[in-house]
């Protein structure tokens, strides 16, 4: 049986006792409970635990953040900022979910292609058109 995630549904992870500098690329889901300085590119979901810290660039499908992120974040789908989350930097996302208590101090941009289905352009009203009640 082949899965996108790692063996037995477990995340690949950086433990809370680990500090890593460099680049991580994964086709599965990933969890960070330690410190990552660098970049991470995930085709799945990234989870940053309460003790987790990422200082660098993140590219992923979705994210669930409890810890701290500093840098550029690009999430194709949704990012969920839990009450303990601290995010600083530049964020490009499809959907933003923020719990009370979370800190978001970032330049935030929603992806236009994600929003195009929800936005409808109304036609201009002709000023010469007679208005009736």
VENDAQUI-V631761 format. One record per backbone hydrogen bond with DSSP energy under -0.5 kcal/mol. NH is the residue of the N-H (numbers start at 1). CO is the residue of the C=O. E is the energy in kcal/mol with one decimal. If there is no record, write none. Layout:
BEGIN
nh:NH co:CO e:E
nh:NH co:CO e:E
END
This chain:
BEGIN
nh:6 co:10 e:-0.9
nh:9 co:6 e:-1.7
nh:10 co:7 e:-1.7
nh:12 co:29 e:-1.6
nh:14 co:31 e:-2.0
nh:15 co:13 e:-0.6
nh:18 co:15 e:-1.9
nh:20 co:35 e:-2.8
nh:22 co:37 e:-2.3
nh:24 co:39 e:-2.5
nh:26 co:41 e:-2.4
nh:30 co:45 e:-2.5
nh:31 co:12 e:-2.8
nh:32 co:47 e:-3.0
nh:33 co:14 e:-3.1
nh:33 co:31 e:-0.5
nh:34 co:14 e:-1.0
nh:35 co:18 e:-2.3
nh:36 co:53 e:-2.7
nh:37 co:20 e:-2.9
nh:38 co:36 e:-0.6
nh:38 co:55 e:-1.6
nh:39 co:22 e:-1.7
nh:40 co:57 e:-2.4
nh:41 co:24 e:-2.8
nh:42 co:40 e:-0.5
nh:42 co:59 e:-3.1
nh:43 co:26 e:-1.9
nh:44 co:28 e:-0.9
nh:46 co:62 e:-2.2
nh:47 co:30 e:-2.5
nh:48 co:64 e:-2.2
nh:49 co:32 e:-2.2
nh:49 co:47 e:-0.6
nh:52 co:49 e:-1.5
nh:53 co:34 e:-2.3
nh:54 co:68 e:-2.1
nh:55 co:36 e:-2.8
nh:56 co:54 e:-0.6
nh:56 co:70 e:-2.3
nh:57 co:38 e:-1.6
nh:58 co:72 e:-2.6
nh:59 co:40 e:-2.4
nh:60 co:74 e:-2.2
nh:61 co:44 e:-2.1
nh:62 co:44 e:-1.3
nh:63 co:78 e:-2.1
nh:64 co:46 e:-2.3
nh:65 co:80 e:-3.0
nh:66 co:48 e:-3.0
nh:66 co:64 e:-0.5
nh:67 co:48 e:-1.1
nh:68 co:52 e:-2.5
nh:69 co:86 e:-2.7
nh:70 co:54 e:-2.8
nh:71 co:88 e:-2.3
nh:72 co:56 e:-1.0
nh:73 co:90 e:-2.9
nh:74 co:58 e:-2.6
nh:75 co:92 e:-2.9
nh:76 co:60 e:-2.4
nh:76 co:74 e:-0.5
nh:77 co:61 e:-2.8
nh:79 co:95 e:-2.4
nh:80 co:63 e:-2.6
nh:81 co:79 e:-0.6
nh:81 co:97 e:-3.3
nh:82 co:65 e:-3.0
nh:82 co:80 e:-0.8
nh:85 co:82 e:-2.0
nh:86 co:67 e:-2.3
nh:87 co:103 e:-2.8
nh:88 co:69 e:-2.5
nh:89 co:105 e:-1.3
nh:90 co:71 e:-2.1
nh:91 co:107 e:-3.3
nh:92 co:73 e:-2.8
nh:93 co:109 e:-2.4
nh:94 co:75 e:-0.6
nh:94 co:77 e:-1.8
nh:95 co:77 e:-1.8
nh:97 co:79 e:-2.6
nh:99 co:81 e:-2.8
nh:102 co:99 e:-1.8
nh:103 co:85 e:-2.7
nh:104 co:102 e:-0.5
nh:105 co:87 e:-3.0
nh:105 co:103 e:-0.5
nh:106 co:104 e:-0.5
nh:107 co:89 e:-2.5
nh:108 co:106 e:-0.7
nh:109 co:91 e:-2.6
nh:111 co:93 e:-2.9
nh:115 co:111 e:-1.1
nh:116 co:112 e:-1.5
nh:118 co:115 e:-1.5
nh:119 co:115 e:-1.2
nh:122 co:120 e:-0.6
nh:129 co:126 e:-1.4
END
